[in-house]
Amino acid sequence: MSQERLNGLAMCCIEKNMLDNIDLDIVIDDFASKNARKSRFS
């Protein structure tokens, strides 16, 4: 596992209470809409 990946996982653990408040459905929808928009222009 790379150092960058370990750093990301450590940040997730440290900021767990903030992550618990994130609505993953909104994040997924936002990500999907940005990828769909990008593929239309390519």
GUSE-368155 format. One record per atom (N, C-alpha, C, CB): y negated, z negated, x. Coordinates in steps of 0.001 Angstrom, whole numbers, plus 500000, padded with zeros to 6 digits. Each point is the difference from the previous one (the first is absolute). Glycine has a CB too. Example, Ala and Ser with C-alpha at 12.3 -4.5 7.8 and 13.67 -1.06 7.14 Angstrom:
2
505690492200513190
498810500000499110
498800500000500900
501173498754498108
497777501966501542
498810499940500820
498910499270499230
500628502145501184
END
This chain:
42
501169500000500856
498831500000499144
498765500000500903
501238498769498123
497792502052501518
498811500126500839
499059498806499825
500203502493499849
498943497333501119
499024498909499948
499065500174498801
500118499765502510
499504501480497196
499106500258498860
500648499556498691
498985501943501236
502283498352498621
500729499597498786
500081498476499909
501345502138500078
498955497214501028
500060498535500010
498645499388499665
501833500108501701
497101500475498817
498652499504499690
499712500126498508
499223500643502305
501173500490497103
499792500200498568
500770498995499170
499631502403500433
501614497348499939
500803499016499277
499431498590500147
502010501443500349
497478498229500831
499389498684500217
498760499839499121
500870499969502371
498328501093497527
498801499939499153
500380499814498535
498774501463501633
502302499199497928
500472499836498625
500414498555499744
500764502395499970
499886497015500987
500437498615499855
498801499056499968
502149500558501175
496890499682499699
498811499155500073
499163500114498730
499994500259502489
499897500951496983
499156500246498825
500817500068498713
498401501228501466
502715498052498480
500898500061498856
499310499682498688
501832499378501513
497307499633498464
499343499641498738
499112501136499491
500053497588500687
499337503168500213
499196501146499589
500918501107499473
498214499412501709
502919500793498962
500939501032499579
500604499697498633
500498500454502397
499670498268497292
500557499628498705
499080500413498850
501173498086501101
497541502069499163
499039500353498958
499806501501499834
498875497865500466
501770502942500379
499854501454499928
500963500555498961
499291500100502424
500184500737496676
500836500663499004
500570501269500628
498616499058498068
502666500917502234
500630501111500704
499995501284499181
501423498354501188
498598501543497496
499961501208499166
498706500770500218
501443498866498298
497446500424501854
498713500650500247
500005500661501373
498836498320498522
501699501007502476
500062500548501357
500868501261500010
499691497683500988
501453502259498356
500909501153499963
499354501170499267
501977498450500054
497387501292498811
499332501067499253
498889500635500815
500550498826497876
498677500354502820
498908500506500829
500548500861501139
498616497970499426
502429501552501220
500627500751501098
500556501329499491
500573497837501165
500120502131497698
500601501212499440
498923501007499613
501945498651499165
496953500884500268
498952500937499583
499315500627501216
499645498659497898
500188500592503163
499393500566501205
500919501010500651
498734497890500341
502573501846499680
500955500959500575
500088501258499144
501305498101500995
498627501766497681
500066501162499121
498768500862500207
501355498710498314
497501500667501843
498745500735500204
500045500721501342
498729498321498595
501811501016502433
500066500598501336
500925501210499991
499558497755501048
501578502169498249
500945501107500018
499455501215499236
501883498341500166
497265501451498841
499405501121499274
499062500812500868
500197498688497920
499106500663503013
499022500680500838
500612500625501250
498311498413499150
502924501227501161
500635500509501224
500517501404499834
500614497697500586
END
